[in-house]
């Protein structure tokens, strides 16, 4: 299976890649100014160091998948052996490193990943968890994860975060992640089309799906992204839904594949 069987025809790598770099740079500026990375974040048991370690580890795995795909099987076996504790154990190992070492590791990894995703042929598949991925999907996935874990750090520090147009990439993943959301919840996938209408940070309207769809979701792009990355509960957002399936989607929405 390629790209989890999702329709990513609307994803443009050349537009998303500079935004991925910018997302990492923004978070870098925040954490580099913090001397204490032991502060807890909203993720249970995770400090700022855990969040950065997780991002750095994921970048390292992307490079393995692209550069030495035959070695990625060892990554999968390690994840399988650790089971549900994999992310926690992996983040803890990275968080144990000195702050300066972890910061430089993350920076070097981000730079290398951007270069690798720029160079790999767009339709070329490389191994990932549960699927073969292409750069077209991996670029916004890395951006989404950087943004989501960055949100945890912003929240931990009590720093207000200015939303940007980069949220459009996260929103797009949230939209195409509707079917996987129902699958993960062990619910039948709705047959009816959905209409999603979001307001971007600059006031522009972003929309997906047929205009006459009965199932509808509306609200700000920021709240939609916070919801699909599960950084906010539905009640904490301004999102509204019309239709039983749309209501259910907002309850179970997720973008992690």
N, C-alpha and C positions, 0 to 999 in steps of 0.2 A: 504494500500500500504506500502511495506517495502523498505526503502532506496530510495524512489522516483522512484522505478522501474528501477534504474540504475544498470548496470553490474559492480559490485565492486569485481569481482573474483580476480582481480590482486592486490587488496589492502591487505597488510600483516600488521596486527595490531602490531605484535611483533617487526617489523622493524620500523613502523611509530611512535609508542609510545615513544621510547627514543628520537626520533627526535622532537616530540612535546615538550618534557621537555627541550631539548636543545634550541629550538626556543624561548621558554619563558625565559630561563635563559639569553640568549643573549640580549633580549630586556630589561630585568630587569637590567642588568649591565649598559645599556645606560641610562635608565630613572632614576635609583637610583643615578647617578652621577649628575643629573640636579636638581638644587634647584628651578628653576622657571618652573612650569608646566603650566603657563598661556600663553606660546608662542603659536601662531596660527599654525595649520597644514594645509596641502592642502585641507582637507575636510572643506567646508564652515561652519564657526561658531564653529568648533571643535578645542580645544586646546589640548596640550599633555594630560592634565587631562581628557578631554572627551574621548580620545582614550583609555586610561587605564581603565577608568570607564566602557566603552563599553565592553572591554574584560572581566573585572571582573563580570559584570552583566550577560554576556553570560555564563560564567563558573558557576555562581550560578544557572542559569536556567538548565544547563546540570545536575547538582546535583539533582535538583528537579525532572527532568524527569526520572533519573535513580533510585533515592532512594524513592521518593514518587510520582510515576507517576499519581496517582489520583489527586494530587494537581496541576498538570501542566495545567489543564483546566483553572485555574484562571490566569495563565500566558498568555494563548491564549486570554482570554477575555479582559485582560488589553491591549494587543497588538491590538486587534480588535477595542477597544474603542478609542485608540489614533490614529489609522489609520497611515497615512504616517509620522506623527510626533513622532511615538513611539520611534524610535532609538534616535532622538534628545532629547526628553524629558527625556528618561532613562539615556542617557549619561550626560545630564546637572545635573540631580539629584546626580549622582555619583561624578561628577567633583566639586560639591559644598562642598564635604567633605575635611577635612584637608589632605594635601599631604601624611603625614605619615600614616594616617588611610587608605586611598585609596590604598597605596602601600602594606600595610600588608594584606588588604582584597584580593587584586589581588594575592599576593603570596600564601595565604592560599587556595584560590580557585583553583589556578593552581595545587597545590599539591593534593588537594582532588579529582579534576577531573581526574588527571592521575591515582590515585589509583582506583577510581571507574571504569574507562574505562579498567583498567587492570583486574579487578575482574569480571566484568559482562560477562556472557557467550557470545561468539562471535556472535551467531545467535539470541540472545535475543533482541527483539524489545522494544523500549521505545518511548514515545510520543515526537514529535518535531513539528515544524511548517509545516503543510501540509503533514506530513507523519509519519510513524513509522521508527525510525532509529536503526541501530545496531552499536556496537562499531567499527566495521570494517570501517564504513563510518564516524562516528563522530570523530575518532582520526585525520584523515587527514583534516577534515573540521576545527577542532580547530587549527591545525597547519597552515592551509591556512589563517585563519582569523588573527591569531597572526602575521604571516609574513606580511600580507597586511596592517594591522593597524600599525605594526612596521615600515613598509616602509614610511608611512605618517610621523611618528616621526623622522625617519632618515632624510627625506627630509626637515622637519621643522628645524632641527638642522644643516643642511648642512654637515652631516657626511657621508662619503663614507662607503658603506656597502659591505662587502666581500660575494659574493654568495657562497653557500654551496650545497652539494649533497641533502640537505633537499628539495631543489626545485623540486626534482623528484616527491614528493608527491603532490605538488601544480600543477605541470605539468599534472600529471595523472588525477587530478580532472578537470583540464581545458579540457582535452581530452574527458572524459566521460560527461562533461557538454555541449558538442556540441549540442545535441538535445534540452536540456532545453534552450539554447541560442536562437535557432530558435523559440521555443515555446513562450518564453518571448517577442520576437520581433513580434509575431503574423505572423510568416512566416512558410510555409510548410517545414517539415523536409526533407532534401535531402535523396534520396533513395540510392545514390551511396556511397560506402565506401570512407573513407579518409585515407591518409597516412600523419602522422605527424613525422617529423624528426627534433630533437632538439639537440643542442650541450650543454652538461652539463658543469658546471664550471671547471671540471678537463679535459675537452677536449673530454670526451667520448660521444659516440652517443647514444641518447635515441630515440626509435622509437615505433610507434603504427600504426596498420593498415596494410593491404596488400601492398607489395612492388610495385605491378603493378596498384595501384589505380590512377585514373586520377586526382582526387581532392587531392591536396598536399599542405602542409604548412611546411616551413623550417625556421630555425633561431636559435638563442640562447635560451636556456631554461630560462634564466633570463628575456629576453624580452617577451617571451611567457607568463611567469607568471605575469609580469607587465601588459600585455595586458588583460589577462583573469580576473585579479582582478581589472581591469579598473583603474590602477594607472598610466598608460601611454596611450596616443592615439596611434593609429596604426602608424601614421607618425613618432612618436618618437622612434619606434623600428626598428630592422633590419629584421623583419619578411617578408617573401615573400610567395605568394600564387599562385598556378596554378589551374585554373578551376573556373568557375563562382561561384559555391557554396562555395568553399574555400575562394574566395575573400570576399564574403558576410559574411562568418563566422568571419573573422578577423575584420570586421566592427562592428559586434554586439556581439562579444565574451564576455562571462561572466562565472563566476564560482559560483556565489551565487545562491543557489537553493531555 
